[in-house]
Amino acid sequence: MKNKNAMIEKPKFLKPVLVCFILTVTSALYSADWSKEKEKDGITVFMRDVAGSNYREFRAQMTVNSSLSALVAVLDDTESYCNWIYKCLNASLLNKKQTSETDIRYIHTILDFSMLSSKRDTITRSVLTQNKETKTIDISLLGVPSFLPVSDDIVRIKKLTGFWKIEPKDSDIVEVTYQLHLEPGGNMTSWLVNSTLEDIGFETLKKMREMIKSSKYKSSKFDHIKEP
């Protein structure tokens, strides 16, 4: 009599095929193709849909002549954020913890969305790390809405994710990537918000590029940032 287990033994090739199928389906569910929305003045802005959200995600990129430290210095100078971050009304550093390998910050930003509805604010946790081999700098961005009490006249952005990537390409040539997805909250029409995202990415990088030309940032040095 044949062994019952032998009769129901699954083909050996089934497992790898199943794994590939799961990976393919997962990728399709959680990712969407980027579409190029704008390319001007050396800055490119891409957009894509986000599963489960009415609001799109943007990715803005540019290549600049700069040291890594100069770009980090601009991002480090919270008090000057409103000189270059699009629609920024006020920015303040709430907390900071720096080690030899990471830089963790909590930043409160008030944004002028009054033309759409009312002002918004966000508390963002940013974590800076640098790859020891490639020298690429990654700064993750995550909204932490419960870090501060909410003001009566400002709507708190409760969901925010994104990152900055500062990647050396050649001698003093750096590619900067700014990617962001947020849920603005309140009564804001999604198509109206989505129509402004392109400007957020483009205008922020455009003004950032001007900021790094300042001698205030060009000569900056950090113990935790290693140049290529």
Secondary structure, DSSP 8 states (H G I E B T S, - for coil): ---HHHHT---TTHHHHHHHHHHHHHHHHH----EEEEEETTEEEEEE--TT-SS-EEEEEEEEE--HHHHHHHHH-GGGGGGTSTTEEEEEEEEEEE-SSEEEEEEEEEE--TTTSS-EEEEEEEEEEE-TTT--EEEEEEE-GGGS---TTSEE--EEEEEEEEEEEETTEEEEEEEEEEE--SS--HHHHHHHHHHHHHHHHHHHHHHTTSHHHHT---TT----
